[in-house]
Amino acid sequence: MSENRFKILLILAGVIFAAIWLGRMIRSVDTVTPENILIVEYNNTGLYSDPDSSSYKLITFNKGDKLVWIKEENNWINVQQGSFSGWVPSKKVKKSARFKDDEK
């Protein structure tokens, strides 16, 4: 009997995980508009966990990669690309032609 309960709990945990993941993916697609896209200016631009170059580097981007603007803090921009989100130095990216500063 306890083996069946374990299987049910395992299936339930998988369903909950899938629902959370799907919700995040849908939310990220909804926030991407031409008005909040940044373009990476340099190869090997790091995405950091915090707005500090000594923080953990999550991944690197190449010139031309597109990022979704979330917010700006000092000389750092909080961005998202796919399932990754973090901080890039503002001098490493440029605003797309349709970026709207008045909304940010």
Backbone hydrogen bonds, N-H to C=O, Kabsch-Sander energy under -0.5 kcal/mol:
donor,donor_aa,acceptor,acceptor_aa,energy
5,R,1,M,-1.6
6,F,2,S,-2.1
7,K,3,E,-2.0
8,I,4,N,-2.3
9,L,5,R,-2.7
10,L,6,F,-2.4
11,I,7,K,-2.4
12,L,8,I,-2.7
13,A,9,L,-2.5
14,G,10,L,-2.0
15,V,11,I,-2.3
16,I,12,L,-2.4
17,F,13,A,-2.5
18,A,14,G,-2.5
19,A,15,V,-2.2
20,I,16,I,-2.3
21,W,17,F,-2.6
22,L,18,A,-2.7
23,G,19,A,-2.3
24,R,20,I,-2.1
25,M,21,W,-2.3
26,I,22,L,-2.5
27,R,23,G,-2.2
28,S,24,R,-2.3
29,V,25,M,-1.9
30,D,26,I,-2.1
31,T,27,R,-1.1
32,V,29,V,-1.0
33,T,31,T,-0.7
36,N,33,T,-1.8
37,I,34,P,-0.7
38,L,67,L,-2.9
39,I,94,K,-3.1
40,V,65,D,-2.8
41,E,92,K,-3.0
42,Y,92,K,-0.7
44,N,61,F,-0.7
45,T,42,Y,-0.7
45,T,61,F,-1.9
46,G,44,N,-0.5
47,L,59,I,-2.7
48,Y,46,G,-0.6
48,Y,87,W,-3.3
49,S,56,Y,-2.4
52,D,50,D,-2.8
55,S,52,D,-2.3
58,L,47,L,-3.3
58,L,56,Y,-0.7
59,I,47,L,-0.8
61,F,45,T,-2.9
64,G,40,V,-2.9
65,D,62,N,-2.3
67,L,38,L,-2.6
68,V,80,Q,-2.9
69,W,36,N,-3.1
69,W,67,L,-0.6
70,I,78,N,-2.7
71,K,78,N,-1.2
73,E,76,W,-3.0
76,W,73,E,-2.0
77,I,88,V,-2.8
78,N,71,K,-3.1
79,V,77,I,-0.5
79,V,86,G,-2.8
80,Q,68,V,-1.5
81,Q,84,F,-2.8
84,F,81,Q,-2.1
86,G,79,V,-2.0
87,W,48,Y,-3.0
88,V,77,I,-2.3
90,S,75,N,-2.8
92,K,89,P,-2.0
93,V,90,S,-1.1
94,K,39,I,-2.6
96,S,37,I,-2.2
99,F,96,S,-1.9
100,K,35,E,-1.9
101,D,99,F,-0.7
103,E,100,K,-0.7
104,K,101,D,-1.1
